Amino acid sequence: MKRNWIVFLTVGIFCSTAAQSLELGETKWSGAEKRILENGTAVYRFTKKDSIVFQTEDLEGGLSFSVWLKPDPEALKGASILTRIGFHTQIGIFQDGRFYFHIWTESRKPLYLFGPRARAGEWQHVTAQFSRKQGRMSLYINGGKAASRIVRESPLELRSRFALGRFPGGKQGYAGMLAKVMICRNALSPEKIRSLAAAEPTD
């Protein structure tokens, strides 16, 4: 049985019933605010200078990022949302307002996928993933596949230190709300992505 190792950045580290727990290393908060909704969902409020830096186990065979976001208008000018620190694997909003997924390969070649434009003040769900087995990176917006491409090399540096919002050394990060942040050790199925995108946070 294939295991899905999942990190939820909500009230700690959790995982699926078929997975072993992951340990959270040192977490550094810089300005981001957290509040709990009535249904128990943790929601994080970021300005473009805020960040949360944390550590997970290394990701070896693949990875998936999943997050709900409600961006402020200023985030549509360009913002990093979730970044694997090093030679960056990253999801964010490009300078023209489009969602993007970015990786560096072992030959130090940058690869991008672009999706539709983000909408300020609305909850939207983003999933980005890389599958070493399939040799493919994909970007899903609100449960639907927005872009995909073949990747003939693995991403560079699979050590797993992450930043939400502004990453160390970055000029600016995300401004707005984030919720239900997940990091998985493999590529999620389309059915799982659709189920995650159906569970919108409630204000």
C-alpha positions in Angstrom: 0.0 0.0 0.0 1.4 3.4 -1.0 1.7 5.8 1.8 0.8 9.5 1.8 3.0 11.3 4.2 1.3 14.6 5.0 2.2 17.7 7.0 -0.7 20.0 8.0 0.4 23.4 9.2 -2.7 24.1 11.3 -2.4 23.2 15.0 0.7 21.0 14.6 1.7 18.0 12.5 -0.8 15.3 11.5 -1.0 12.7 8.9 -3.3 10.3 7.1 -4.2 7.0 8.9 -1.9 5.1 6.6 1.1 7.3 7.3 3.7 7.7 10.0 3.9 11.0 11.9 6.5 13.5 10.8 8.4 15.6 13.3 8.3 19.3 13.1 11.6 20.9 13.7 12.2 24.5 14.9 9.5 26.9 13.7 10.2 30.6 13.4 7.3 33.0 13.2 7.8 36.5 11.9 4.7 38.6 12.2 2.1 36.2 10.8 -1.1 36.0 12.9 -3.1 32.9 13.5 -6.8 32.5 14.4 -9.1 29.5 14.8 -12.5 29.6 13.0 -15.6 28.2 14.6 -15.2 24.9 12.7 -11.7 24.5 14.1 -9.8 25.5 10.9 -6.6 27.5 11.6 -6.3 30.6 9.4 -3.1 32.6 9.0 -3.0 36.3 8.3 0.1 37.6 6.4 1.5 40.9 5.4 4.1 40.9 2.6 6.9 41.0 5.3 5.6 38.1 7.4 6.8 34.5 7.3 6.7 31.1 9.0 9.8 28.9 8.6 9.7 25.3 9.5 11.4 21.9 8.9 10.0 18.5 7.8 11.7 15.3 6.8 13.3 15.2 3.4 11.1 14.6 0.3 12.7 11.9 -1.9 10.3 10.5 -4.4 8.0 13.4 -5.0 6.0 16.2 -3.3 2.7 18.0 -3.2 1.9 21.4 -1.9 -1.8 22.2 -1.1 -3.1 25.5 0.3 -6.3 27.6 0.5 -5.6 31.3 0.1 -7.5 34.6 0.0 -5.1 37.2 -1.3 -5.1 40.9 -0.6 -5.0 43.1 -3.8 -1.3 43.9 -3.3 -0.4 40.1 -3.5 -1.6 40.1 -7.1 1.5 42.2 -8.0 3.7 39.1 -7.2 4.2 37.1 -4.1 5.8 33.9 -2.8 3.3 31.7 -0.9 5.1 28.4 0.0 8.8 27.9 -0.7 11.1 25.0 -0.2 14.3 26.9 0.9 17.4 26.3 -1.1 17.2 26.2 -4.9 13.6 27.1 -4.6 10.6 24.8 -5.3 7.8 27.3 -4.9 4.2 28.2 -5.4 3.2 31.8 -5.6 1.6 34.6 -7.6 3.5 36.0 -10.6 4.0 39.7 -11.3 1.1 39.6 -13.8 -1.2 38.0 -11.2 -1.1 34.4 -12.4 -0.5 31.5 -10.1 2.8 29.7 -10.7 4.7 26.5 -9.6 8.5 26.7 -9.9 11.3 24.1 -9.5 15.0 24.0 -10.2 16.3 20.8 -11.7 19.6 19.1 -10.8 21.2 20.8 -13.8 20.1 24.1 -12.3 17.5 24.7 -15.0 14.4 26.6 -13.8 11.0 25.2 -14.8 7.7 27.0 -14.5 4.0 26.2 -14.7 1.5 29.0 -14.9 -2.2 28.9 -14.1 -5.1 31.5 -14.2 -5.0 34.8 -12.5 -5.6 34.9 -8.7 -8.6 36.8 -7.5 -8.3 39.3 -4.6 -10.6 38.8 -1.6 -11.8 35.3 -2.7 -10.9 31.8 -1.3 -9.0 29.8 -4.0 -7.4 26.4 -3.7 -3.9 25.6 -5.1 -2.2 22.2 -5.4 1.2 21.9 -7.0 3.1 18.6 -7.3 6.1 16.8 -8.7 6.1 13.0 -9.3 9.5 11.4 -9.8 7.8 8.2 -10.9 5.8 9.9 -13.6 8.5 12.5 -14.4 5.9 15.3 -14.3 5.1 18.5 -12.5 1.5 19.7 -12.3 -0.5 22.7 -11.1 -4.2 22.4 -10.0 -6.4 25.4 -9.3 -9.7 24.9 -7.4 -9.5 21.1 -8.1 -8.9 21.3 -11.9 -5.6 20.8 -13.6 -4.4 24.1 -14.9 -1.0 23.1 -16.3 1.4 20.1 -16.5 4.7 19.3 -18.1 7.3 16.5 -18.3 10.3 16.8 -16.1 13.3 14.8 -17.1 15.4 15.6 -14.1 14.6 15.6 -10.4 14.3 18.9 -8.5 17.6 20.2 -7.0 18.1 19.7 -3.2 15.3 17.7 -1.6 16.1 18.8 1.9 12.9 20.0 3.3 13.0 23.4 5.0 10.0 25.5 4.1 8.8 29.1 4.4 5.2 30.4 4.2 5.1 34.0 3.0 8.4 35.8 2.7 11.3 33.4 2.5 14.8 34.3 4.0 16.5 36.8 1.8 13.3 37.5 -0.2 12.2 41.0 -0.8 8.5 40.4 -0.1 6.1 37.6 0.4 2.4 37.0 0.4 -0.3 39.3 1.8 -3.6 37.9 2.7 -5.1 34.8 4.3 -3.8 31.2 4.2 -5.5 28.1 5.5 -5.2 24.3 5.4 -1.6 24.2 4.3 -0.4 20.7 3.4 2.9 19.2 2.3 2.8 15.6 1.1 5.6 13.2 0.3 4.2 12.1 -3.0 1.9 13.3 -5.8 -1.8 13.3 -4.7 -4.5 11.7 -6.9 -6.9 13.9 -8.9 -9.7 12.6 -6.7 -7.9 13.7 -3.5 -7.2 17.1 -4.9 -10.8 17.6 -5.9 -11.9 16.6 -2.3 -9.4 19.1 -0.8 -10.7 21.9 -3.1 -14.3 21.1 -2.1 -13.6 21.9 1.6 -13.5 25.8 1.4 -12.6 27.6 4.7 -15.5 29.4 6.3 -14.9 32.9 7.5 
